[in-house]
């Protein structure tokens, strides 16, 4: 799907980030039916045979929707399901594929073969260039403050460098939790806002009620960045680390040699089952509500921000 067609198909320029465990068919269907891109990690379907069932259901229940859905593939050597999952995605001609932790020429070629688009998530300009060289159609710029595996760079720095050479589709991630921030992402050069954490606090999300409430009660100061749980630096909720019997202020460093995205982590407390991921934007989330209601609020905030900007600047 070309960028103009994708943009026009959406009510709001938002791609919902795929979240391990949390993103399920109910969440994805609600996101798509609300007019944004819904997504989930292929690894959420366990056993692997369930992926075919999920894609059948999502395809059927969003067939009349203009917005597409996406599936996330972890392209890391520890994901032993990659080839099997890719074949299932090909069967259902998944329109958007989000790749993570390793740009892969063969995967990109396979997706292009059935007419799909590949967006690869990156944390800096070097990885962005490698992804495009290997055939990614677009990029997801994961900046500081994002939930889960967040990058260390300011969104301004990251977008400035990427937009100095890349004109293709870019989604920006990093603490985006209201309509004003969606507009800000576009002002920085992104085509889409890539939003994860706000969907955790929705009725459709596959998350423990305590997890949803922790999002509502949380603030940016409650986010801890650590590499302990997966071997890659990520952002997590402080209360969940404390509940697991650890001191969030004195966590040892994880090792990339121990990365295992098939098992969900390399410690007794597993990310994301026991250690809850979240971004620094949680302070903007004040209630648990349906996806439809959240999109409604985001849309109103986005339009209000555009109107306010026109008033302030005198621009049409």
Steps between C-alpha positions, in 0.01 A plus 500: 500500500665829391542769766228733364250214490590392854471853634160557339369171639547614860277713719808603699869473392571231759653154491432303817822338617504120537542409867613160624213316676282816509407520129237240416236467225241693703736796534612495136146474365384788722793715385436435131125552535576832674697620197865445593752229415471215750786258555623205704822297531480164325655347812188590700319216325606195699520223396618600154196336340283769664647766269298366208182517709573856613566623147184332373293674766666842462472485121132410510403752769682793338418421139265799475751742658713752313786481752736200469655284770864406554693207643834533676779251431802475731787441257747382764682168486327384820159520331480143374149562366595768248484287183180326610329826594608669177329223302174559689522875436545423130190278503290791627680766294556718807510860369754641747787320668701661779845350544711533813849408620660428167430630149479201267520502119319167464213601725457831317503326162240249616264775621545693176424179313143494627459877464558598863694790650781471755563751776816438705550645847831675569658694785758701306600618155752220443236231546258703287742503208563126532127428503436696182804347330352156573167587346275644772231727355477720806638560847372515854721742691499381861613796707569551870196460722333226297359197676678168474825496304557875479787682336719751685470794257278807505224479239626834359850361443375171360249653259742771382762245401258260332319772306831639371513209254184286518173610337300181559242422769609565859310439822630661819485331839575642844256610772223595255177480698278789391385673183737793541796258496370334183506839327847567642626175350380616160663841551830322557467325166324175589207376295350309791509486877588154630309453826514210745449571871155669481350181354602300808242692703210393278229245562605292196869464594627165624649645818447434867262749660778604739723574199231718343447685827875552542501677161217727615668573836849543356717794404821535300701474823367144544683377188828312543738429212685168523663234283466229767183334382566440129861603443381814318426828676130550556260710707302335779262593780680541833218342708521175300875476564446554872222239502743251346730548801765715333639846568426712191782738593762226513436266210795316344563535129364232270709326236426497128644147496201392708236654276221251442185638344349156477472464877418861593813588693807376679406542867261322735270803471397502136444805285222574426297261714642600839694813414262742334616714211381860468611830349557836661173633360290321765434827684250590227294182554241551772244226446436151367268524201412331174723535198221683317470755780877549515520560125209744529687699765828493307322618185335792682832596663680478166247724324502746790881518487488571125244774553702652782814498288322682220376760746843553655687526173234654279556218252221355285 
